[in-house]
């Protein structure tokens, strides 16, 4: 297959040490693959982007051997089959688009020194190299059950702490790292790595960080909210309609299910991921929302049937290990009473509290 590179201009000093290491790693990878299949993948990856000279080279490659045409046709069949897959299923498999940092590094591939060009010619050219760069070098899914918490150490040195009823998907690439928080809440302690941004995606929110500690929460199913809170460092949160906010330590932001961001709020000390210490902290939230939060960790045995009771607002810090303590404190904090009904207790308005 003809080389897809050209000699560098005289002022080009070639790839960096990191890029040379990546090229060596790619050469080792390409050496273990079927060269015809990789060449077909390279041409397929560049379809619709070939100039006249490249198109002629592609046509010549197809005509060179019947096996070339069969390999390329197999990729076309696979692409047609993938288009019949439901969108929600295909989204789980799609490799995310390259980040700007990745695109910026690619320009020099067209001007590699002769040695690097020769090495790429052993594989499948720039198309295959780009494809190879976008493949995850580590991927895993983690989940906690109701009432369970889990700590996870990632290969890049970062650490995840998952709260109750939480699901995440982790993918580490050569030039970026991404975690999808599907539901629940997690605290992220990110190991800084130059040229490898760390993104957390949850619903319509994307949180980008280089090195810091922050929590992301997705409890849309319970209270219709998402949230980000920063304990150390700073992060950038992108929501709907290109809205973005920068958060520093001690700041947080919430969003609704559509990704509309709230104003940046200052956080009380110790409130970031308080669940790590077995506590829940509320800051003037509706009682119905507070009760739903307790029910994420276990059966509270409490119910609210009166919308007026659910709208009462409550604040404070409560332990998860003693749900009875929360129930016992309610009549002292709000004009309510608890009525036993079999195995549950209903929270009702107290008749004489307002008098």
Steps between C-alpha positions, in 0.01 A plus 500: 500500500646840408614721782248769598768738625725763339854609594505773766586859426846607610372680808313188631690344791286186503282344766557540872635221720145414611380486140796283402413263786140483380618425146719217628206362697283526190762319293496213749120492485493507117752215484251271678211577263397375156658762270222472241227552762686797647556653157131461421414666832733788417340562160151463644579748778598759235212438261358820353818694590736385223639738240550388140847356564389311810190372322721361224718330762191349662371371166838347429502332843155351435606369160827360629346193663149354526554464875528878530156552348350226721645658816365843407158357407483329840545837670224649285268213599581559867428873467164429334410253777591753769259753350214262585595492869270713721658836586492441876695176457747638246578791733655258749752380238584820317852631549462868602629759257861601543565782742652825363836405653500183292411682179769759564769235522408335172625771267861388531410148382494643149861613550671219689872445460589226253558235768157552653342502154661168423378358828143610429526343155550164673151537644206683349602866482353792685144373482585184688718692745215736580262208544750330731540815711124516558471148639464472877800348677284432807125477539280371780154538653434526873178504702386512861178364641262688728682575825842398360807717440813412304853642453676441165863568408546559126817409307582870443526563875158662534251380760122468493276466803148390410198579715192283534310384186764640264608383153806622309683406180874577480706531181867605494650597165855597406417871491192537717303336780124480539252373758128482435295534818173333405330542837578563866793698637877466499804683635791531257861548605675558168869439437629786286652389169623749243319462170240262648193696613253321725130538415196387695182482294164471673185555300532840331792609721869470419755575774859553384795497739878464495568410864267552796241342730133550429166322514240452229143402572224372272175439688267609224285193564448609864496877501556610138844644579865470412777664698874567511694598812873573523709419805848579360623659177261618231281356226303626201135393472326510162121479490227560245521759221877536540462640852822463701614587851836467672494370857773541760541323832196547723264571212222300339234516234183306430311434178163362401447199275531723191843628606396854597759619752422679824703786641831405659454442874740502793505167684497450877827350632494120493197480274678363191412129482402490867376144436863386530471571874161331524308828507246689289498879501197708397498874439143629501360226273137376481424225752381272219839533331681432828294185559571379144870542572478281810310239302792473257699335779230276647138478605433790736155375599370856453242620248352837403155514344420869549663726236506784754719287727729406210554872430619583854870587492769350719873542563762324708741207504374152582666160537415221260552237767211631713196574289296508822701805600373685194142392566526597866636844414223587254238611758766722661596661169168524316128532584442129441410187690565130426202262482571126517317297235605138521866481401519856370468845652326780319631854541201733547447862587471548875160649581614735776850591385395821332295626794 
